């Protein structure tokens, strides 16, 4: 049974659950900006698909495909920047990903949830 509360009461109570410390360590503002950029570009792709489903019955035009591919290029740019700032590169990222997904396929755990299945 939930109690009724005001937004102010909610705000005060919710803030008590916020972690007190945020150590930055190796996470610089520059790296954080790239991660946020990746999130933003991924959101743009999701938004395009939402509108295609909502407004066009899921039918993709050649122009929409081109726009999505451009956004995927932006995602790739951010993945490259982040991997570089972490001291790596796209080839390593791609290789690690192929190792991960082929291992999942070989073990029959492609479906499901969890990073390390």
C-alpha positions in Angstrom: 0.0 0.0 0.0 1.6 3.3 -1.0 1.0 6.5 0.8 0.1 9.8 -0.8 2.8 12.4 -0.7 3.5 15.8 -2.1 6.2 16.4 -4.7 8.2 18.2 -2.1 8.0 15.2 0.2 9.0 12.9 -2.7 11.9 15.1 -3.6 13.3 15.2 0.0 12.9 11.4 0.4 14.3 10.6 -3.0 17.4 12.7 -2.4 18.2 10.6 0.6 18.9 7.7 -1.7 21.4 9.5 -3.8 25.0 8.3 -3.4 27.0 10.7 -1.3 30.3 10.4 -3.1 31.2 10.5 -6.7 34.8 9.8 -7.2 36.0 10.8 -10.7 39.3 8.9 -10.7 40.1 8.3 -14.4 36.8 9.7 -15.6 37.6 13.1 -17.0 35.1 15.8 -18.1 36.4 15.1 -21.7 35.5 11.4 -21.4 32.2 12.2 -19.7 31.3 14.6 -22.6 31.9 11.8 -25.1 29.8 9.3 -23.2 27.0 11.8 -23.0 27.4 12.5 -26.8 27.1 8.8 -27.5 23.9 8.6 -25.4 22.5 11.6 -27.3 23.2 10.2 -30.7 21.8 6.8 -29.7 18.6 8.7 -28.5 18.4 10.4 -31.9 18.3 7.0 -33.6 15.7 5.7 -31.3 13.6 8.9 -31.8 13.8 8.4 -35.6 12.5 4.8 -35.3 9.8 5.9 -32.9 8.5 8.4 -35.4 8.7 5.9 -38.3 6.6 3.4 -36.3 4.2 6.0 -35.0 3.7 8.1 -38.1 4.5 5.8 -41.0 3.4 2.3 -39.9 7.0 1.2 -39.7 7.8 1.8 -43.4 11.3 3.1 -44.0 11.9 5.4 -47.0 15.4 5.6 -48.6 15.7 9.1 -47.1 15.0 7.8 -43.6 17.5 5.0 -44.1 20.1 7.6 -45.1 19.4 9.8 -42.1 19.6 6.8 -39.7 22.9 5.8 -41.3 24.2 9.3 -40.8 23.2 9.1 -37.1 25.0 5.7 -36.9 28.1 7.4 -38.2 27.8 9.9 -35.3 27.5 6.9 -32.9 30.6 5.4 -34.5 32.4 8.7 -34.0 31.7 8.7 -30.3 32.6 5.0 -29.9 35.9 5.8 -31.5 36.5 8.8 -29.3 35.6 6.9 -26.1 37.8 3.9 -27.0 40.7 6.3 -27.8 40.3 8.2 -24.5 40.4 4.8 -22.8 43.7 3.9 -24.5 42.2 1.6 -27.0 40.9 1.6 -30.6 38.0 0.5 -32.8 39.8 -2.7 -33.9 40.1 -3.8 -30.3 36.5 -2.9 -29.5 35.3 -4.8 -32.6 37.5 -7.8 -31.7 36.3 -7.9 -28.1 32.7 -7.7 -29.3 33.1 -10.6 -31.8 34.7 -12.7 -29.2 31.8 -12.0 -26.8 29.0 -12.6 -29.2 30.5 -15.7 -30.8 31.1 -17.2 -27.3 27.5 -16.6 -26.5 26.4 -18.2 -29.7 28.6 -21.2 -29.1 27.3 -21.6 -25.6 23.7 -21.1 -26.6 23.2 -18.1 -24.4 22.6 -15.4 -27.0 19.1 -14.8 -25.6 18.5 -13.7 -22.1 20.0 -10.9 -20.0 23.2 -10.0 -18.3 26.5 -8.7 -19.6 28.5 -11.9 -18.8 26.2 -14.7 -19.9 
